[in-house]
Amino acid sequence: MTTSLELTRSQILAFRRRAAALDERLPRGRRALGRAAWAGLQDSMPRAALLSIHARMASTEPGSWEDPSLVQVWGPRFSTYVVAKRDLAVFTLGRLPDESGPLKRAQDIAARLRSALAGQRMAQGAAARAMGAQHANQLRYAAPTGTVLIRWDGSRQPDIWNVPAPEMDPHEARLELARRYLQVFGPTTPEAFARWAGIGSLSGIAAFETLRKSLTPVRTPFGEAWILSRDEPLFRAAPSPAASARLLPSGDTWFLLQGADRELLVPNESQRRALWTSRVWAGALLVEGETVGTWRRAEHVLTIRPWRRLSRTQSDAVEVEAGSLPLPGINRPMDIRWDHG
């Protein structure tokens, strides 16, 4: 790989904030929802997708994640995701296995599930029993066919139902999925794309090779990587003013990272361990463009653990942001607590 463009940490983070609409909230509407869900909204933690939307769109309401322009699926790595309905093919067919064995398994489970559902909507466990599956989680393997939608309310098993298969070539869906990843997580590598999408590394490499003419090699503080050529002016542009504060939920694209990307985002090793725990991840506290702590919530109590002392202005901005979270079922003011360790 011959690189001619060297990118600094600040350039990379400024690009990712801009791509993720984290510097300034977008006006409420379906265009903003589509932008927020450009790389999908992980929703494995109850209503994480809603809080990711809130970080990017003005006037978010508790039911914004249920807008008719959005759907819920088992997406990358078979995690629960909220995606734009028009992008269903990208986040399903784009992950359809290339290998004959896994492909046949996905197609067989999808066919058996369609027969068991018979046009009805069922809880995941009931559908699994109806089709004779040994484990309810086996149903997730049907997701890459694009024929299964889900609705998970954050507590019980999701309801599932069938939809017609998207009319998009799986190869084209894979390429678009790779473009989305590059646009939100770039600069990056084909191996990182494959891990995020939950596909084989060879499939990730093949997708980047097909896109090669539209990619530009770059050097980052942690090695060589790729960006979309059309994004190069955005990397070179002066950074936009960063938002005063954002509370990003577990699984948000801002820190849904592995390996060297984690070091880039959070250089301090002990702070990385606090953010990316071996169990349930905390939320990330973003202040003026930098990740400076974690947060967790239990009902109406929200605990913020900063890694450094914040100014009064910064602390006030964090508390305003915390108090604005559009949490369903919380009918009292948020009790905000600071844990300075």
N, C-alpha and C positions, 0 to 999 in steps of 0.2 A: 504494500500500500504506500503510494507516494503522497505525502501530505504537504499542502502549501499554506494551510490556514491553521494557526495555533490559537486555541480558545482558552481564556482564563476561567477560573471558577466563577467570578462575578458575572462574566458574559453568559455562561451556561445557566446560572440560576436566574438571571434576568430574563433570558429567553424562555425558560420553563415557566416562570411566573406569568409572562405575557401570554404564552401559549395556553396556559391553564386558566386564564382570566382571573388571576388572583391579585392583581394590582388594583383593579377597580371593578366593582360589580357591574354586570350588564343589566340593561333595563329588562324588567320582567316580561316574559313572553316565550313562545316556543322556540324562537331563534336562540335565546339565551339557554334554554334547556338543552337544545341540540349541541350547543357549544360546550356546555358543562359536561355533557355525556360523550364528548368526541372520542375519548379513549375508554368509554364505559365508566360506570359509577359502581364500585364494589359496594355490596350491601349485605355482606356476611354478618356484620354487627348490626343489630336492629336499628334501622333508619339511618345508617351511615350515609347512604346515597342522598337522603334529604339534607343532611348537614353539609355534604360536599356541594350540593346545589346552592345552599344558603351562602356558602363562602364565595360563590361566583355570580349569583343573581340577586338583584334587589327585590325586596318585598316577597321573599319566599314565605310560603304558608305551610302548615303541617301536612297538607294534602298535595303539595306540589309534585312529589315523586309519583303520584298517581295520575298525572296529566295524561290525557288520551294519546299524546304524541310519544309517550314513553311506554316501554314494556319491561317486564322482569324475566330474566332467563338464568340458566346455569351457564355462565360465560367462561372467560379465561380461567384455566386450572379448575374448572367445574365449580368455581365459587359463584355465589349469588350476585348477580349484576343487574343494574337498571341501565338500559340502553335506549337510544331513540328507535322508535318502531321502524322507521325507514332504514335503519342500519342493522336490522335483525340478521340479514345474511352475512354481514361483515363479522359479527361476533359469534356466529354459529358455524356456517359453512366455511368460514375462514379458518376454523380449527378442525375441520374434518380430517381424520387421519389419512396420511398417504399410504401407510402400510396396509396390505391386504387383510391381515388378521384383525387389527383394531377397527378398520373400516367396516368389515363384515359384522363385527360385534355391534357397532353403532347402528348399522342399518337393521340388523335382526331385532335388537331391543326396541328400536323405534317402531318396527312393524308389529311386534307383539304388544307394545303399549297402545298403539292405535287401535288394535283389535279389542283390547281389554277396555279401553275408555269408551269405545263405540259412540263417539260424539259427546260424551258427558264430561263433566268437570269433577275430579275426585281428589281427595287428600292423597298425598304421596304414598303413605302406607297402604291405603285401601287399593290404590292402583297396582302397587307391587304385588299384593295378595291376589288380585284379580288376574294378573298375568303370570302368576307362579314364580316370581322372582325370589331368590333366596334372601336378598337384602334390598331394602328400599333404595339405598344409594346407587344400586345398579342402574336405576332409571336415568341417572345423570348422563350416562354414556350415550343416551339418545339425543342429548342436547345439540351436538354438532350437526345433526341433520337439519336443524332449523324448523322442526315440526312440533316443538314442545315449548309452551310458555308456562310460567309459574306465577304464583302470587304468594309471597311469604309475609306475614304480618309481624314477624319478629319474635314470635313465641312458639306457636305450634308448627306442625309440619306444613309445608306449602301445599296449596292446591295446584293441580296441574291439568292442562288440557292441550288438545292438538290444534294446530293451525296448518294451512297448506304450506308445503315446502317453498322457500323463497326462490324466485326466478333469477338466480345469479349463478354464474359459473364458479365453483368452489375455488379454482385457481385465482380468478380475479378477486374474489372475496379475501383470499389470503394476502394478496398484494396490497389491497386497501387496508387490511388490518395492520400490515407492516408499515404502511405510510402513516397511519394514525399513531402508531407507537413512536415512530421517528418524530412526528410533529409535537408530541407531548413529552416524550422522555429523551429526545435527542440532546446531544450526540450519544450514539449507542452502537451496539454490535449485534450481529445476527444471533449470537448465542444468548444475549440478554433478551432479545425479542422472543426467542423460542421458549425460554424459561417463563417469561411473563404470560405468553399465550397458552402455555401448556402443550406445546407440540414438540416433536423431535428436533434435535439440534440440526440435523441435516435438512429438515424442512425449512428451518429458519434461515440457514445459509443459502438454500436454493432461492428463497424469496428475495433476499438481498442481492443475489447474483442477477436475478431477472430485473431488478430495479436499478442495477449498477449505473446505467447511463443517466439516471436522474439523481444520483447520490454524489456527494462531495466528501472525500476523506479529510479528516481533521485530526489535530493532535490536542489532547486534553491533559490536564495535570496528572491523569492516571493512565495515559496510553493513547493509542490510536483508536479512532471510532469513525462513524459515518453520520452525516446529516443529509436532509433533503436539500438539493442544490438551491431550490427556490427559497429556502429559509436562510440562506447565507446573509442576505441584507439585514435580517432581523437579529442575527447574532452580532453583526457589526454595529447596529444602531445603538444610540445612547439609551440607557435603561430608563424605563418609565418610573415615575415616583411610586414607591412601594406603599401598599396599604398599611395603615397603622397597626392593625391586628387582625388575625384570622385564627379561628379554632378549627383545625382540620381533623376529621374523624379517622379512626382506624381504617386502613385500607385506601385512604385517599391517594390519588395519583402522585401528589407532591412527594410522598415518601414511600410509595410502593416500589421499593428498590432493593437491589441485591449487590453484594460485592463492593467493588470500588465506587459505585454510585452512592452507596451509603457514606463512604469516607468523604466524598465530595460534598455531600449535603451537611454532614455533621462530622467535622474533623476530629473532635474529641472522642476517644474510645469509650470512656465511661458514659458519656452522654449517648453514644450510639447504643450501648447496652440498655440504657433506660428507655429509649424509644422503641427499639426493635427487640423486645423481650422474647424469651423462648416460649412464652404462652400467649395470652391475649395482649395485642399491642395497645398501648395508650394512644390518645390523640396527640397531634403535634401542635405546638403553640408557635405561630408565625408572627413575628413582630418586626415591622419595617423591612420585610423581605428575608429575614433570617429565622431559622428554626432555633428557638431559644428555650424550649422546655416542653413539658408534656401536660396533659390534662386527662382527667377521668370524671365520669358522672355516675351517681347513684340516685335515681329519681330526680328530686329537685336540688340535690347537693352536687355542686361542681367544684372539684379540687384542682387547682392549678399549681404545678411544681416547676417554677422557672429555674434555669441553670445559672443565671446571673442576676444581679440586682437590676431591676428596671427603674426607670425614672417615674416620677409621679404621673407625668403625661402618658407614658407608655402603659403603666398599670391601669390608669383610668380607661384607656382605649381598650385594653383587654377585658375589663369588667363590662364595658358597654357592649362589646362583642358577645361576651358570654350571656349577658342578659337578653340579647336579641335572638338567641337560638330558637327556631320555631318547633319546639318539641311537642309532639302530640301527647295528650293526656296529662300535661303539667299545667295545672290551673292556679299556680301560685308563683310569686317571684322566685327567681333562681337564687339559691343560697351559695354565694361564691366564697370559697375558702382558699387561702394561699398557704402552700406548704413550702417553706424555704429550706427544708432539710436540716 
